[in-house]
Every structure is written in C-alpha cells, then in structure tokens.
Amino acid sequence: MDAGDARIYTRHPIPTAMSSDPTYDAISKAKRQSESGNPKGAVKTLEDYLATDPHNVKARMELARIAVYDLKDKEYGLMQLEAILDLDPDNLDAIAAQITVLSADKRNNRVVKEKLEKLEREMPCAKVYNMCARFYKFQLGDFKGAEQYYLKAIELEPNEYEWHLNYSVLLLNDLRDWVKAKRELEFLLEMNPGDPKLQKAYNRLITEKFDANGNVKKKGLFRRRALRRFCGFQQSVACAYY
C-alpha cells in the first residue's frame, strides 16, 4: 500500500475562514501553518488546543496527519492514532489511518491484516474491499486473494472507475489474464475514451496477445515494461473515512 496517500484523513473539508467553532479554528490555523512550510508550528497549535480539549478526535486526527505527512514523524502520528483508539477502540477512521501508515513496512503485515479484517467485518463497503485488495497484492503477493477483493468492490459499485482500473492493473501485471484484462480495458475505455495510456495498453494487448480472430495467442510474450508504462499513474489506496 502507498502510505503516502493522506486522503484517508480528509473526508470533511476544513473551513478556510475563521469560524465560531474553536476546533475548526485550530485545525484551520494548523493547516495553514503546515502548508506554508511550518509543520512544527502546526503541531504546536494542535497540541495547545488538545491541552484544553484532549478528547477531540478531529483535532487529534489532523495532528496525526500533519505529524506523518508533513513533519515526517510516523511514530508520533501513530501515537496520536493510538490515543484516539484508547478513547474509542472501534473508531474506524483511526483504524483506517493506522493501516495506511503501517502498511509501508511489511513487518507490520500481521497487525495490518487484523485491522483490515476488523474493517471488513464492521464496514463492509467497496472502499474497504479495495484496501484489502491492495494489501493482498502489494504486501502479501497474493494476487488471487487481491482479485477476489476487487471483485467484491466491483460487485457493490459496478460503475466505479477506480475499482476497474485497479483490477485491470492486477490482471495485466500480475495475473496475466489477457481475456479478463481485455474486458476491463474495454469497460474503462467506454468510461474514459480519451485516455491515451488506456488506449495504448489496449492496443498493445490486442496486437501482442490476440490473433486476428480475437483468440488469445498460444505463444508470444506481452512485455511487462510496456504494461509498467501504462501503470505509471498512482492507484488510490486509501478510503476517505472522515
């Protein structure tokens, strides 16, 4: 998984103008400080606010986000997420954020797997299945397991472009299932006919892996380098939980 995707923390937009809500005011100020290159100041702003309101989950989640992605202090960010879970062990936002950070290191695979299983039990949605699929693919190298989770996500949200895109990459690069990959690319091209990377990947797939009658060739190698060029875009990891 790509632990660098901070979107997991940002479901609700943070107001840019000062409001009568002290939580929003503190978060807004910290956000401005961090974006202007002063993450230490942002951390202090949120720490000062949390000293007066230690149970405020939104402020602590923002502190965790800034610590991990702007201050580059994962340990401190994870400590903030643990503090949230001490208050609320079933806080799925904090669990999802933990997964994003911990997944950067395969030594955390057992812990991450347990947390994903918790999410799957308590929040069985397409976004969670997409997270599970990426974990199985990138951390466990279990491509068949990843396929099953992508299919679950697609079953729940059959017209979601991202799930089909992620699944097509798995089919092309890992499972090398040309028939399914062809079907997925055709679906994606119907949704986004102007994408040159999709079109290039589809054309190469047809040329190198299918004969004139539309059947898969029995010989020949579809070069992975070409597929890697198609996969140069960043796949989404995280789900936006709050």
DACORMO-V714347 format. One record per pair of residues at least 6 apart in sequence whose ideal C-beta (glycine too) atoms are under 6 Angstrom apart, sorted by the first residue. I is the first residue (numbers start at 1). GAP is how many residues later the second one is. Records with the same first field share a line. If there is no record, write none. Layout:
# DACORMO-V714347
I=GAP + GAP
This chain:
# DACORMO-V714347
1=102 + 133 + 134 + 137 + 236
2=235
3=97 + 98 + 100 + 101
5=232 + 233
6=59 + 63
7=231 + 233
8=88 + 89 + 92 + 230
9=52 + 56
11=229 + 230 + 231
14=13 + 14 + 17
15=9 + 13
18=7
23=33 + 35 + 36
26=23 + 33
27=35
29=16
30=12 + 15 + 16
33=8 + 9
34=8 + 32 + 36
39=27 + 31 + 32
42=24
46=13 + 17
49=10
50=9
57=27
60=20 + 24
63=17
64=13 + 16 + 17
67=6 + 9 + 10
68=6 + 9 + 33
74=27
81=13 + 16 + 17
84=7 + 10
85=6 + 9
92=31
93=148 + 149
95=20
96=145
99=13 + 16
100=138
102=6 + 10
103=9
106=33
109=30
116=16 + 19
119=9
120=8
126=27 + 30 + 31
127=112
129=20 + 23 + 24
130=23
132=17
133=13 + 16 + 17
134=103
136=6 + 9 + 10
137=9
143=31 + 32
146=24
150=17
153=10
154=9
161=30
162=74
164=20 + 23 + 24
166=69
167=17
168=13 + 16 + 17
169=62
171=6 + 9 + 10
172=9 + 55
173=54
178=31 + 38
185=17
188=10
189=9
197=33
201=29
204=22
208=14
209=7 + 8 + 13
211=6
